[in-house]
Amino acid sequence: LTGGTGLIGSPEPGNKGVVEVRVLLMPGLEPGRRVEIEAAHVKGVFRIEVAKLHGGTAEKDWYADLQVKSEERARKS
């Protein structure tokens, strides 16, 4: 995920190694799925822990809020 492939804004580091990410809706955004993020301050392969989908074909919103962990941290928890 980059600014050119659906990343919205900048990923925000959270508690316990979780990173908050907003992206455009796309197939496959579900817990357990791996995503690669390439942003100014966050780069690497992450596992989706939580995916909150917003919007639909009849609505203006069309994005997902994800909570992701780095692959290494995800394996330890």
MDAnalysis code that builds the backbone (N, CA, C; Angstrom):
import MDAnalysis as mda
import numpy as np

u = mda.Universe.empty(231, n_residues=77, atom_resindex=np.repeat(np.arange(77), 3), trajectory=True)
u.add_TopologyAttr("name", ["N", "CA", "C"] * 77)
u.add_TopologyAttr("resid", np.arange(1, 78))
u.add_TopologyAttr("resname", ["LEU", "THR", "GLY", "GLY", "THR", "GLY", "LEU", "ILE", "GLY", "SER", "PRO", "GLU", "PRO", "GLY", "ASN", "LYS", "GLY", "VAL", "VAL", "GLU", "VAL", "ARG", "VAL", "LEU", "LEU", "MET", "PRO", "GLY", "LEU", "GLU", "PRO", "GLY", "ARG", "ARG", "VAL", "GLU", "ILE", "GLU", "ALA", "ALA", "HIS", "VAL", "LYS", "GLY", "VAL", "PHE", "ARG", "ILE", "GLU", "VAL", "ALA", "LYS", "LEU", "HIS", "GLY", "GLY", "THR", "ALA", "GLU", "LYS", "ASP", "TRP", "TYR", "ALA", "ASP", "LEU", "GLN", "VAL", "LYS", "SER", "GLU", "GLU", "ARG", "ALA", "ARG", "LYS", "SER"])
u.atoms.positions = np.array([
    [0.851, -1.180, 0.000],
    [0.000, 0.000, 0.000],
    [0.886, 1.230, 0.000],
    [0.638, 2.104, -0.935],
    [1.331, 3.383, -1.032],
    [0.279, 4.441, -1.332],
    [0.711, 5.688, -1.383],
    [-0.204, 6.757, -1.746],
    [-0.819, 6.547, -3.128],
    [-0.120, 5.846, -4.001],
    [-0.614, 5.600, -5.349],
    [-1.490, 4.359, -5.480],
    [-1.528, 3.532, -4.428],
    [-2.309, 2.295, -4.517],
    [-3.409, 2.198, -3.462],
    [-3.771, 3.323, -2.834],
    [-4.914, 3.300, -1.936],
    [-4.670, 3.775, -0.519],
    [-3.427, 4.002, -0.136],
    [-3.136, 4.513, 1.206],
    [-3.637, 5.952, 1.304],
    [-4.388, 6.247, 2.367],
    [-4.923, 7.586, 2.588],
    [-4.205, 8.193, 3.789],
    [-3.525, 9.291, 3.603],
    [-2.808, 9.933, 4.702],
    [-1.590, 9.136, 5.117],
    [-1.171, 9.346, 6.370],
    [0.014, 8.676, 6.903],
    [-0.375, 7.664, 7.964],
    [0.228, 6.479, 7.937],
    [-0.018, 5.513, 9.002],
    [0.408, 6.104, 10.346],
    [-0.348, 5.786, 11.398],
    [-0.078, 6.317, 12.731],
    [0.276, 5.183, 13.684],
    [1.479, 5.223, 14.276],
    [1.830, 4.214, 15.278],
    [0.910, 4.314, 16.488],
    [0.480, 3.171, 17.005],
    [-0.386, 3.124, 18.172],
    [0.271, 2.343, 19.296],
    [-0.522, 1.806, 20.188],
    [-0.038, 1.050, 21.339],
    [0.326, -0.382, 20.968],
    [1.292, -0.935, 21.674],
    [1.674, -2.352, 21.565],
    [2.020, -2.773, 20.140],
    [2.685, -1.893, 19.400],
    [3.134, -2.239, 18.056],
    [2.078, -2.184, 16.972],
    [0.873, -1.728, 17.319],
    [-0.192, -1.622, 16.327],
    [-0.027, -0.320, 15.550],
    [-0.243, -0.381, 14.251],
    [-0.196, 0.798, 13.390],
    [-1.598, 0.999, 12.816],
    [-2.107, 2.236, 12.896],
    [-3.424, 2.587, 12.363],
    [-3.241, 3.079, 10.935],
    [-4.011, 2.520, 10.010],
    [-3.873, 2.839, 8.594],
    [-5.260, 3.040, 7.992],
    [-5.411, 4.058, 7.153],
    [-6.657, 4.248, 6.396],
    [-6.331, 4.031, 4.925],
    [-7.161, 3.203, 4.271],
    [-6.954, 2.880, 2.856],
    [-8.292, 2.901, 2.124],
    [-8.227, 3.047, 0.808],
    [-9.422, 2.899, -0.003],
    [-9.902, 1.451, 0.084],
    [-11.214, 1.247, -0.024],
    [-11.746, -0.119, -0.017],
    [-11.197, -0.896, -1.195],
    [-10.832, -2.144, -0.920],
    [-10.354, -3.048, -1.954],
    [-10.578, -4.473, -1.466],
    [-10.656, -5.420, -2.361],
    [-10.878, -6.812, -1.955],
    [-9.743, -7.318, -1.066],
    [-10.097, -8.195, -0.130],
    [-9.086, -8.877, 0.666],
    [-8.668, -8.198, 1.950],
    [-9.312, -7.107, 2.323],
    [-8.946, -6.425, 3.563],
    [-9.639, -7.127, 4.726],
    [-8.981, -8.155, 5.245],
    [-9.574, -8.927, 6.322],
    [-8.488, -9.343, 7.312],
    [-8.862, -9.546, 8.569],
    [-7.878, -9.952, 9.580],
    [-7.124, -11.212, 9.156],
    [-5.832, -11.198, 9.428],
    [-4.957, -12.307, 9.063],
    [-4.249, -12.110, 7.743],
    [-4.741, -11.232, 6.902],
    [-4.145, -10.973, 5.582],
    [-2.891, -10.122, 5.737],
    [-1.886, -10.406, 4.953],
    [-0.647, -9.619, 4.963],
    [-0.751, -8.481, 3.962],
    [-0.212, -7.327, 4.357],
    [-0.136, -6.177, 3.453],
    [1.247, -5.561, 3.578],
    [1.737, -5.043, 2.482],
    [3.003, -4.321, 2.507],
    [2.683, -2.838, 2.464],
    [3.267, -2.093, 3.404],
    [3.029, -0.650, 3.492],
    [4.338, 0.066, 3.220],
    [4.260, 1.067, 2.366],
    [5.425, 1.880, 2.051],
    [5.018, 3.344, 2.151],
    [5.359, 3.955, 3.297],
    [5.069, 5.363, 3.543],
    [6.329, 6.011, 4.098],
    [6.281, 7.313, 4.316],
    [7.476, 8.038, 4.762],
    [8.066, 7.469, 6.057],
    [7.221, 7.162, 7.041],
    [7.728, 6.734, 8.346],
    [7.401, 5.287, 8.690],
    [6.675, 4.615, 7.827],
    [6.288, 3.225, 8.078],
    [6.520, 2.422, 6.808],
    [7.365, 1.394, 6.922],
    [7.631, 0.523, 5.776],
    [7.754, -0.902, 6.271],
    [7.215, -1.835, 5.500],
    [7.372, -3.237, 5.839],
    [6.133, -4.044, 5.548],
    [6.208, -5.314, 5.953],
    [5.092, -6.238, 5.782],
    [4.371, -6.336, 7.122],
    [3.061, -6.201, 7.073],
    [2.233, -6.186, 8.271],
    [1.092, -7.168, 8.121],
    [0.547, -7.603, 9.263],
    [-0.636, -8.461, 9.261],
    [-1.815, -7.646, 9.762],
    [-2.930, -7.718, 9.053],
    [-4.137, -7.006, 9.476],
    [-4.693, -7.693, 10.718],
    [-4.853, -6.930, 11.789],
    [-5.445, -7.429, 13.025],
    [-6.931, -7.089, 13.070],
    [-7.286, -5.854, 12.679],
    [-8.670, -5.380, 12.695],
    [-8.919, -4.601, 11.411],
    [-10.063, -4.827, 10.776],
    [-10.451, -4.078, 9.578],
    [-11.876, -3.570, 9.771],
    [-12.030, -2.247, 9.796],
    [-13.352, -1.620, 9.895],
    [-13.650, -0.980, 8.548],
    [-14.618, -1.537, 7.851],
    [-14.952, -1.068, 6.506],
    [-16.038, -0.011, 6.583],
    [-15.887, 1.054, 5.800],
    [-16.836, 2.164, 5.783],
    [-17.295, 2.389, 4.351],
    [-18.601, 2.496, 4.167],
    [-19.126, 2.876, 2.862],
    [-19.707, 1.730, 2.073],
    [-20.085, 2.077, 0.895],
    [-20.693, 1.132, -0.030],
    [-21.039, 1.860, -1.306],
    [-21.667, 1.176, -2.225],
    [-21.933, 1.770, -3.532],
    [-22.916, 2.932, -3.465],
    [-23.738, 3.006, -2.423],
    [-24.719, 4.089, -2.314],
    [-24.256, 5.191, -1.355],
    [-23.015, 5.127, -0.899],
    [-22.525, 6.099, 0.080],
    [-21.288, 6.824, -0.439],
    [-20.999, 7.964, 0.185],
    [-19.807, 8.734, -0.187],
    [-18.533, 8.097, 0.344],
    [-18.588, 7.586, 1.583],
    [-17.398, 6.970, 2.175],
    [-17.045, 5.701, 1.414],
    [-15.752, 5.464, 1.247],
    [-15.293, 4.311, 0.497],
    [-13.881, 3.973, 0.967],
    [-13.771, 3.662, 2.279],
    [-12.447, 3.401, 2.839],
    [-12.529, 2.365, 3.952],
    [-11.347, 1.931, 4.394],
    [-11.235, 0.991, 5.509],
    [-10.206, 1.532, 6.487],
    [-10.517, 1.408, 7.766],
    [-9.552, 1.710, 8.818],
    [-8.989, 0.381, 9.295],
    [-7.676, 0.246, 9.190],
    [-7.014, -1.003, 9.556],
    [-6.127, -0.801, 10.768],
    [-6.042, -1.830, 11.587],
    [-5.030, -1.910, 12.633],
    [-4.136, -3.068, 12.228],
    [-2.868, -2.773, 12.035],
    [-1.923, -3.783, 11.566],
    [-0.747, -3.888, 12.522],
    [-0.089, -5.053, 12.510],
    [1.139, -5.276, 13.272],
    [2.195, -5.793, 12.317],
    [3.451, -5.464, 12.615],
    [4.526, -5.988, 11.778],
    [4.481, -7.505, 11.859],
    [4.910, -8.176, 10.822],
    [4.888, -9.632, 10.780],
    [5.610, -10.223, 11.986],
    [6.745, -9.656, 12.363],
    [7.520, -10.186, 13.492],
    [6.738, -10.042, 14.797],
    [6.160, -8.884, 15.050],
    [5.367, -8.660, 16.270],
    [4.111, -9.506, 16.282],
    [3.491, -9.689, 15.133],
    [2.263, -10.471, 15.037],
    [2.517, -11.928, 15.401],
    [3.666, -12.473, 15.029],
    [3.993, -13.865, 15.342],
    [4.200, -14.074, 16.840],
    [4.694, -13.041, 17.533],
    [4.972, -13.150, 18.969],
    [3.732, -13.052, 19.826],
    [2.635, -12.431, 19.305],
    [1.438, -12.251, 20.132],
    [0.443, -13.362, 19.961],
])
